[in-house]
Amino acid sequence: AGNDGGNAGGNAGSGGNGDLAQLPLSVIFGSKKSKDYVRREYKQYLQRFLSTSSGDDDDNDNVPIVITLASVIAFWTEDYTDTKRVWELVEPQLQPVDAEAIRMLESVRRLIQRLIRIDDGASSIPSEVLSTESGDAAAAVGGQCCNSHSQNNERKLEISPAEVLYVVYLASLPSDVRRRIVYEKRGAARTAEEDETGSMIEADDATREQLLAEAALISYAIETCDFDL
C-alpha cells in the first residue's frame, strides 16, 4: 500500500503524508502493486467528485469540498452491490504473532469500528455494507486476493470490508481533516449509554497514530499510482 496524503488526486495527492520511512508498518494491509490501474481509476473518481461537488456557484468559492464516507463506499462497492471489490486495492496482512502487534491490531480495529458508528453519513449506507461482525468478515474477506488455499492465505486477517472501506475513506481526505476525525470524540464516556453506542471514543495516541499511518500508506499508493506513466 502507500502513505499519508493530503488529497487523493486533489485530496490524497497533495502532500501532508509525512516521511514514508518514518511511518509504522501496517498491521492491517499488504501491498498490491499490480493493481495500480485500480488506484488510478479511484484517483480519477476523486478528482471528478471534487470537481463536480465544487460546481460553478460563486457561493462555493473557497469552500473546501471533502469526500464523504458514502461516496467512497459507493465507488468501492459498485453502489453497495459488491463489498469484495475493495480487495482489488489492498489485501489483508497476515495474522500477527507478536503480542504487541496483536494488541495494536485489536485496538486499531476497535477504533475503526467506533468511528464508523459515529460517522454522520453512516445512516445513509445500508447496514449490511457497514457490518463489522466477525462472521461477516470471515465470509467476505479476501475477494480476489484470497481465493487460493495456500498456507499464507489461510493466515490472512479476517477483517470486514467495512473496516477496510473506512480506512480508504480516511486515506481520501486531506491529511488535516483525517487527523481531526481520528482524534475527535476523545475522553471518557459521560454515560453508560454513550459508552455502549461509541459516541465517546477511548483510544490511546499510539492507536490513533497507527490508524493514521494505515490511511497514510493507502493515500500514498493512490497519490503515486500514475507517477510512472
C-alpha positions in Angstrom: 0.0 0.0 0.0 1.2 3.5 0.3 1.4 6.6 2.7 -0.4 9.6 4.3 -1.7 12.0 1.7 -3.4 15.4 1.7 -6.0 14.9 -1.2 -6.2 11.9 -3.4 -5.5 13.3 -6.8 -6.9 16.5 -5.2 -7.4 15.0 -1.8 -5.0 12.1 -1.4 -2.3 13.5 -3.6 -1.0 16.9 -2.4 1.4 16.1 0.4 0.8 16.0 4.1 2.0 12.4 4.1 5.0 12.9 6.3 8.1 10.8 5.8 7.1 7.4 4.5 10.2 5.8 6.0 9.1 7.1 9.5 5.6 5.6 9.4 4.9 2.4 11.4 4.5 -0.8 9.4 0.9 -1.6 8.5 -0.8 -4.1 10.8 -3.8 -4.5 8.5 -2.8 -4.4 4.9 -0.4 -5.9 2.5 0.6 -4.2 -0.8 -0.9 -4.9 -4.2 1.4 -3.0 -6.5 0.0 -4.9 -9.5 -3.3 -3.1 -9.0 -2.1 0.4 -9.8 -4.8 0.7 -12.5 -7.5 0.3 -9.8 -5.8 3.1 -7.8 -5.7 5.3 -10.9 -9.4 4.7 -11.5 -10.2 5.7 -7.9 -7.9 8.8 -8.1 -9.8 9.9 -11.2 -13.0 9.3 -9.4 -11.9 11.5 -6.5 -10.8 14.3 -8.9 -14.2 14.1 -10.7 -16.0 14.1 -7.3 -14.2 17.2 -6.2 -14.7 19.0 -9.5 -18.4 18.1 -9.6 -19.0 18.9 -5.9 -17.4 22.3 -6.2 -19.6 23.3 -9.1 -19.8 26.8 -10.6 -21.7 28.6 -7.9 -19.8 31.7 -6.6 -21.1 30.8 -3.2 -18.9 27.7 -3.3 -15.7 29.7 -3.7 -13.0 28.9 -1.2 -15.3 26.3 0.5 -13.3 23.1 0.9 -15.1 20.1 -0.7 -14.5 16.9 1.3 -15.5 13.5 0.0 -17.9 11.5 2.2 -17.9 8.0 3.6 -21.0 7.2 1.5 -19.3 8.3 -1.8 -16.2 6.3 -1.1 -18.2 3.2 -0.3 -20.4 3.7 -3.3 -17.4 3.6 -5.6 -15.7 0.5 -4.0 -19.0 -1.5 -3.7 -20.5 -0.6 -7.1 -23.3 1.3 -5.4 -23.5 -1.1 -2.5 -23.7 -4.3 -4.6 -20.2 -5.8 -4.1 -18.4 -5.4 -0.8 -15.4 -7.5 -2.0 -14.2 -5.1 -4.7 -12.1 -3.1 -2.2 -9.7 -6.2 -2.1 -8.6 -5.1 -5.6 -6.9 -2.1 -3.8 -5.4 -3.8 -0.8 -5.1 -7.3 0.7 -5.2 -8.3 4.3 -2.0 -8.6 6.3 -1.0 -11.9 7.8 -2.2 -12.6 11.3 0.4 -11.2 13.7 2.1 -13.5 16.1 3.8 -10.9 18.3 1.8 -10.0 21.4 2.3 -6.2 21.0 1.3 -6.4 17.3 -1.9 -8.4 18.2 -2.8 -5.8 20.8 -2.3 -2.9 18.4 -4.3 -4.6 15.7 -7.2 -5.1 18.1 -7.0 -1.5 19.3 -6.9 -0.1 15.8 -9.9 -2.2 14.6 -11.9 -1.2 17.7 -11.2 2.4 16.9 -12.2 2.0 13.3 -15.5 0.3 14.3 -16.4 3.1 16.7 -15.6 5.8 14.2 -17.9 4.0 11.7 -20.7 4.1 14.2 -20.4 7.8 14.8 -19.9 8.9 11.2 -22.5 11.5 10.3 -23.3 9.8 6.9 -23.4 6.2 8.1 -27.2 6.2 8.4 -27.5 6.6 4.6 -25.4 3.5 3.9 -27.1 0.0 4.0 -26.3 -1.6 7.4 -25.1 -4.8 5.8 -22.4 -2.9 4.0 -21.2 -1.4 7.2 -21.3 -4.6 9.2 -18.1 -5.3 11.1 -19.3 -8.6 12.6 -16.6 -11.3 12.6 -18.9 -13.7 10.8 -19.4 -11.3 8.0 -15.7 -10.6 7.9 -14.9 -14.3 7.6 -17.5 -14.7 4.8 -16.5 -11.6 2.9 -12.7 -11.3 3.4 -10.3 -11.5 0.6 -12.2 -11.3 -2.6 -9.8 -11.8 -5.5 -6.8 -11.7 -3.1 -7.6 -14.8 -1.1 -9.2 -17.3 -3.4 -6.4 -19.8 -3.3 -5.8 -22.1 -0.4 -2.1 -21.6 0.3 -0.9 -21.6 3.8 -0.3 -17.8 3.7 -3.9 -17.1 2.5 -5.2 -19.2 5.4 -3.2 -17.0 7.8 -4.6 -13.7 6.5 -6.6 -11.5 8.7 -10.3 -11.9 8.8 -11.2 -8.3 8.6 -14.5 -6.9 7.3 -14.7 -4.9 4.1 -16.4 -2.2 6.1 -13.3 -1.7 8.2 -11.1 -1.5 5.1 -13.5 0.9 3.4 -13.3 3.2 6.3 -9.6 3.4 6.2 -9.8 4.0 2.4 -12.2 6.9 3.3 -9.7 8.3 5.7 -7.0 8.0 3.0 -9.2 10.0 0.6 -9.3 13.0 2.9 -6.9 15.9 3.3 -4.5 15.0 6.0 -5.6 17.7 8.4 -9.3 16.5 8.1 -8.2 12.9 8.5 -6.3 13.7 11.7 -9.2 15.7 13.1 -11.6 12.8 12.6 -9.2 10.2 14.1 -8.6 12.4 17.2 -12.1 13.6 17.7 -14.6 12.3 20.4 -11.8 11.8 22.9 -12.3 11.3 26.6 -14.3 9.1 28.9 -18.0 8.5 28.2 -20.3 10.6 30.2 -22.9 7.9 30.5 -23.0 4.1 30.1 -25.3 4.6 27.1 -22.7 6.8 25.3 -20.0 4.1 26.0 -22.3 1.5 24.5 -23.1 3.4 21.4 -19.5 4.5 20.9 -20.4 8.2 20.7 -17.4 8.8 23.0 -14.2 7.1 22.0 -11.4 5.9 24.2 -8.1 5.2 22.4 -4.5 6.0 23.2 -2.4 8.2 20.9 -0.4 5.2 19.7 -3.5 3.6 18.3 -4.7 6.8 16.7 -1.3 7.3 15.1 -1.3 3.7 13.8 -4.7 4.3 12.2 -3.4 7.5 10.6 -0.4 5.6 9.3 -2.7 2.9 7.8 -4.6 5.6 6.0 -1.3 7.3 5.0 0.0 4.2 3.3 -3.1 3.9 1.2 -3.1 7.6 0.4 0.4 7.5 -0.8 -0.3 4.5 -3.0 -3.2 6.4 -4.6 -1.1 9.5 -4.9 1.8 7.8 -6.7 -0.1 5.3 -8.8 0.4 7.2 -12.0 3.9 8.6 -11.4 5.5 6.1 -13.8 3.1 6.8 -16.7 
